[in-house]
Amino acid sequence: MQFKEIVGQAATKQRLLNSVAENRVSHAQLFLGPEGSGSLALAVAYAQYLSCEDKQPDDSCGVCSSCRKYNKLMHPDLHFSYPFFAKHKDDTALTFIEQWREAFGANPYLNLDAWRGYLDAENKQANINIAECHQIIKKLSFKPFESAYKILILWLPEYLDKEGNALLKIIEEPQPNTLFILVAQNQDQILNTILSRTQLIKIPCLHSAEVKEYLIDQHHQTEDAAGEIAYLTNGNLTEALTMLQQDTKSYHELFVQWLRLCFSNKGLEVLTFVDSFAKMGRENQKNFLRYGISFIRECCLLMAGAGNLVHLPAKELETAQKMTNVLDINKAQYISTELEKAHYHVERNANPKILFLDVSLQIIKILNLKTIPSGSQYIPS
């Protein structure tokens, strides 16, 4: 994995390059970034750069013996640890290394749900067990075999329970030229004893424009399709790649059509539309509702006079401006709340036909009958 293959994150890449050039490589680093930001890919690219035999000013060479082994995740001085679904108490990350290489090779922006798909997870909980902690200590007790550094990349240390305290000594006093790179999403869920022993590197979420450009250049999406996905996923490239595999119908057109039917109170047509929602599949239903929540939020910004903060494609912005003629803050807030509740229930396998019919009736009440439940009104400060 080379830096040039990673979307965006120019400032973080430069910081990592500078740490090597200035010989300021910390032995324990925590790459902290939200899902879809590329934290794991950055960790692998950084490790590859450290081990590269012909470093370039801005990237690893990609062709030396070390880089070729890194490309296959098979370098003898590169080790991985990650959550897994143990079948036996002595299972370790090494038990699932082939699946790990396949998963990362297919998508360096993978999340736990995608990783679960490569394993026989059944109903087990993912964790990093004590056997894995002992295996890490064993692997890192030896000197580097080929490269200047022996590197362990530990993905999602949030899944280290109290057993992670077994790693404290080797993290604090590792063998010479041994590096720990922890890749996390939630700082609050990491053991404080581990957190205090690492150098924090914060990785921001991607800009929607970067995701859009990537989808157009690498996945041949149209500008409108890429823009909608980028807007909907809010900088989460993992989620954007997942959406590419789903039905590509325009959520904007569907959402606006739904609101129009509710506004005109066309009962039979609303029922027909609800039937189509029920057949969309759970992930598409969630994405549709997520789009609606985001779109209504942008409408609220327009109504609040904060149009400079609105980030919508031209076509959708035009629609949002028209909608402000029939919406006010109170109505928008109520609709957004109903959509959020619906998203919650879809995640918990509610009957989609009943759910979307109920939401439709609630929106009809607010748009057509102008009824807002008590306590839902927005009161300006």
C-alpha positions in Angstrom: 0.0 0.0 0.0 1.5 3.3 -1.0 0.4 6.8 0.1 -0.6 7.7 -3.4 -3.3 5.0 -3.4 -5.0 6.6 -0.4 -7.8 9.1 -0.9 -7.1 12.6 0.5 -5.4 13.0 3.9 -2.5 15.1 2.4 -1.7 16.8 5.8 -1.5 13.5 7.6 0.6 11.9 4.9 3.1 14.8 5.1 3.2 14.5 8.9 4.1 10.8 8.6 6.7 11.5 6.0 8.3 14.2 8.1 8.5 12.0 11.1 10.7 9.6 9.1 12.8 12.2 7.5 13.5 13.9 10.8 14.0 10.6 12.6 11.1 11.2 15.0 9.4 7.8 14.7 7.6 7.0 17.9 7.6 3.4 19.0 3.9 3.4 19.8 1.4 5.5 17.8 -2.4 5.6 17.8 -4.0 6.5 14.4 -7.4 7.8 15.5 -9.9 8.4 12.8 -13.6 7.8 12.0 -14.8 4.9 9.9 -14.0 5.5 6.2 -11.2 8.0 6.8 -8.5 5.6 5.6 -6.7 5.1 9.0 -5.9 1.5 8.4 -4.7 2.1 4.9 -2.5 5.0 6.2 -1.0 2.7 8.8 -0.1 0.1 6.2 1.3 2.7 3.8 3.4 4.2 6.7 4.7 0.8 7.7 5.6 0.1 4.0 7.4 3.4 3.8 9.5 2.7 6.9 10.6 -0.6 5.5 11.1 0.5 1.9 14.7 -0.1 0.6 14.5 2.9 -1.7 12.4 5.6 -0.1 11.3 8.5 -2.3 10.6 12.0 -0.8 6.9 11.5 -0.8 6.3 7.7 -1.0 7.7 4.2 -0.9 9.2 3.0 -4.2 6.6 0.2 -4.6 9.1 -2.1 -6.5 11.8 -3.1 -4.0 11.8 -6.5 -2.4 10.2 -5.1 0.8 7.5 -3.2 -1.0 6.5 -6.3 -3.0 6.1 -8.3 0.1 4.1 -5.5 1.7 1.8 -5.4 -1.3 0.9 -9.0 -0.4 0.9 -8.3 3.3 3.5 -11.1 3.6 6.5 -9.3 4.9 8.2 -11.2 7.8 8.5 -8.1 9.9 4.9 -7.0 9.4 2.4 -8.3 11.9 -1.3 -7.7 12.3 -3.7 -8.0 15.2 -7.5 -7.5 14.8 -10.8 -8.5 16.4 -12.0 -12.0 15.4 -14.7 -14.4 16.3 -12.9 -17.2 18.1 -14.1 -20.8 17.8 -11.5 -22.1 20.3 -9.9 -20.4 23.2 -6.4 -20.7 21.6 -7.4 -19.0 18.3 -5.4 -15.9 17.5 -5.3 -13.4 14.6 -2.8 -15.7 12.9 -5.6 -18.3 12.6 -7.4 -15.9 10.2 -4.5 -14.3 8.4 -5.5 -15.5 5.0 -9.0 -14.1 5.3 -7.4 -10.9 6.6 -5.1 -10.5 3.6 -8.1 -11.2 1.2 -10.3 -8.7 3.0 -7.7 -5.9 3.1 -6.7 -6.6 -0.5 -10.3 -6.3 -1.6 -11.0 -3.1 0.3 -8.3 -1.3 2.5 -11.3 0.8 3.9 -13.0 -2.2 5.4 -15.0 -2.0 8.6 -16.0 -4.6 11.1 -19.2 -5.6 9.2 -17.2 -6.2 6.0 -14.6 -8.1 8.0 -17.3 -10.2 9.6 -18.3 -11.3 6.1 -15.0 -13.0 5.6 -15.4 -15.1 8.7 -17.7 -17.7 10.1 -18.9 -15.3 12.8 -22.3 -16.9 13.6 -23.6 -15.0 16.7 -20.2 -14.6 18.3 -18.9 -11.3 19.6 -15.7 -9.9 18.1 -12.8 -9.5 20.5 -9.0 -9.6 20.8 -8.5 -12.4 23.4 -5.7 -13.2 25.9 -4.3 -15.8 23.6 -3.8 -13.1 20.9 -2.1 -10.8 23.5 0.4 -13.6 24.4 1.0 -14.2 20.7 1.8 -10.5 20.2 4.3 -10.6 23.0 5.9 -13.7 21.5 6.1 -12.3 18.0 7.6 -9.1 19.1 10.2 -10.5 21.4 12.5 -11.1 18.5 14.6 -8.7 16.5 13.6 -7.6 13.0 14.3 -10.3 10.4 14.8 -8.3 7.2 13.9 -4.6 7.7 15.0 -1.9 10.0 11.8 -2.2 11.9 9.5 -4.9 13.2 6.0 -3.5 13.0 2.7 -4.6 14.6 -0.5 -2.9 13.3 -3.3 -3.5 15.8 -6.7 -2.7 14.2 -9.5 -1.6 16.5 -7.9 -1.8 20.0 -11.4 -0.9 21.3 -11.9 -4.7 21.3 -9.1 -5.3 23.7 -10.7 -5.9 27.1 -8.8 -6.0 30.4 -6.6 -8.7 28.8 -4.9 -5.8 26.9 -3.1 -4.9 30.1 -0.8 -7.9 29.3 0.7 -5.8 26.5 1.6 -2.8 28.6 5.2 -3.7 29.3 6.1 -4.6 25.7 4.4 -1.4 24.5 6.3 0.7 27.0 9.6 -1.1 26.7 9.7 -2.8 23.3 12.6 -4.5 21.7 14.8 -2.1 19.7 13.3 -1.0 16.4 9.9 -2.5 17.2 6.9 -0.3 16.4 3.2 -0.5 17.5 0.7 1.2 15.3 -2.8 1.1 16.8 -5.7 2.0 14.4 -8.8 3.1 16.3 -12.2 4.8 15.8 -13.3 5.6 19.3 -10.8 6.9 21.8 -13.2 6.5 24.7 -13.4 2.8 24.3 -9.6 2.2 24.5 -8.0 1.1 27.7 -6.6 4.2 29.4 -3.5 2.3 30.3 -2.8 1.7 26.6 -3.9 5.1 25.5 -1.5 6.9 27.8 1.5 5.0 26.3 0.9 6.0 22.7 1.5 9.1 20.5 -1.9 10.3 19.2 -2.3 11.0 15.4 -5.7 12.3 14.6 -7.0 11.5 11.2 -10.0 13.6 10.0 -12.9 12.4 7.9 -12.6 12.9 4.2 -14.2 15.9 2.5 -17.2 15.1 0.4 -15.5 16.5 -2.7 -12.6 14.0 -2.2 -15.0 11.1 -2.0 -16.9 12.4 -5.1 -13.7 12.8 -7.1 -12.6 9.3 -6.2 -16.0 7.7 -7.2 -15.8 9.5 -10.6 -12.2 8.7 -11.3 -11.9 5.1 -9.9 -15.4 3.8 -10.1 -16.7 5.6 -13.2 -19.7 7.1 -11.5 -21.6 10.0 -13.1 -21.1 13.4 -11.4 -24.7 13.4 -10.1 -24.4 9.8 -8.8 -21.0 10.4 -7.2 -22.2 13.7 -5.7 -25.3 12.1 -4.1 -23.3 9.2 -2.6 -20.6 11.6 -1.3 -23.2 13.8 0.2 -25.1 10.9 1.8 -22.1 9.3 3.3 -20.6 12.5 4.7 -17.0 11.7 4.1 -17.2 8.0 5.0 -15.5 6.2 2.0 -16.3 2.8 3.5 -20.0 3.5 3.4 -19.7 5.1 -0.1 -18.1 1.9 -1.5 -20.8 -0.2 0.1 -23.5 2.0 -1.5 -21.9 1.4 -4.9 -22.9 -2.3 -4.6 -26.5 -1.5 -3.9 -29.3 -0.3 -6.1 -28.3 3.0 -7.6 -31.8 4.6 -7.8 -31.8 8.4 -7.0 -32.7 8.9 -3.3 -33.2 12.5 -4.0 -35.9 11.9 -6.6 -37.6 9.3 -4.5 -37.6 11.4 -1.4 -39.0 14.5 -3.1 -41.7 12.4 -4.9 -42.7 10.9 -1.5 -43.0 14.4 0.1 -45.1 15.6 -2.8 -47.5 12.7 -2.5 -47.8 13.3 1.2 -48.3 17.0 0.7 -51.1 16.4 -1.8 -52.5 13.7 0.4 -53.0 11.2 -2.4 -53.9 8.1 -0.3 -53.8 5.4 -3.0 -50.6 6.7 -4.5 -49.0 6.9 -1.1 -49.9 3.2 -0.5 -48.4 2.3 -3.8 -45.2 4.2 -2.9 -45.1 2.5 0.5 -45.2 -0.9 -1.3 -42.2 0.1 -3.4 -40.3 1.1 -0.2 -41.0 -2.3 1.4 -39.2 -4.0 -1.6 -36.1 -1.8 -1.5 -34.2 -4.0 0.9 -33.0 -3.0 4.4 -29.8 -1.2 3.4 -31.4 0.8 0.7 -34.2 1.8 3.1 -31.6 2.9 5.7 -29.7 4.9 3.0 -33.0 6.5 1.8 -33.9 7.6 5.3 -30.4 8.8 6.0 -30.6 10.9 2.8 -33.9 12.3 3.9 -32.6 13.3 7.3 -29.6 15.0 5.7 -31.7 16.8 3.1 -34.1 18.1 5.7 -31.2 19.4 7.7 -29.9 21.4 4.7 -33.4 22.8 4.3 -33.3 23.9 8.0 -30.0 25.7 7.3 -31.6 27.6 4.4 -34.6 28.6 6.6 -32.3 29.7 9.3 -30.4 32.0 6.9 -27.3 29.9 6.9 -27.2 29.2 3.2 -23.4 29.5 3.1 -23.2 26.3 5.2 -25.4 24.3 2.7 -23.6 21.7 0.6 -26.0 20.4 -2.0 -25.6 19.8 -5.7 -27.3 22.5 -7.8 -30.4 20.4 -8.7 -31.0 19.5 -5.0 -30.3 23.0 -3.8 -33.0 24.3 -6.1 -35.5 21.8 -4.7 -34.5 22.6 -1.2 -35.1 26.3 -1.8 -38.6 25.6 -3.2 -39.4 23.4 -0.2 -38.7 26.3 2.2 -41.9 27.8 0.8 -44.0 25.0 2.4 -41.9 24.2 5.4 -40.9 26.0 8.5 -38.4 25.1 11.2 -41.0 23.3 13.3 -42.4 21.2 10.5 -38.9 20.3 9.3 -37.8 19.4 12.8 -40.8 17.1 13.2 -40.3 15.4 9.9 -36.6 14.9 10.7 -37.5 13.3 14.0 -39.9 10.9 12.3 -37.3 9.9 9.8 -34.7 9.3 12.5 -37.2 7.1 14.4 -37.9 5.2 11.2 -34.2 4.6 10.6 -33.8 3.3 14.1 -36.7 0.8 13.6 -35.4 -0.3 10.2 -32.1 -1.3 11.8 -34.1 -3.4 14.2 -36.0 -5.2 11.4 -39.4 -3.5 11.8 -42.0 -4.5 9.2 -41.1 -2.0 6.4 -44.6 -1.7 5.0 -46.2 -0.8 8.3 -43.3 1.4 9.2 -43.3 3.5 6.0 -47.1 3.8 6.0 -47.0 5.2 9.6 -44.2 7.7 8.7 -46.2 8.7 5.6 -49.3 9.4 7.7 -47.3 11.4 10.1 -45.8 13.5 7.3 -49.3 14.0 5.8 -50.4 15.3 9.1 -47.7 17.9 9.3 -47.7 19.0 5.6 -51.3 18.7 4.7 -53.2 19.0 8.0 -50.5 21.3 9.5 -50.7 19.4 12.8 -47.6 19.5 15.0 -47.6 17.4 18.2 -47.4 19.3 21.4 -43.8 19.7 22.6 -42.3 19.5 19.1 -42.2 23.2 18.3 -38.9 24.9 17.9 -38.5 27.9 20.1 -35.8 30.4 19.0 -33.4 31.5 21.7 
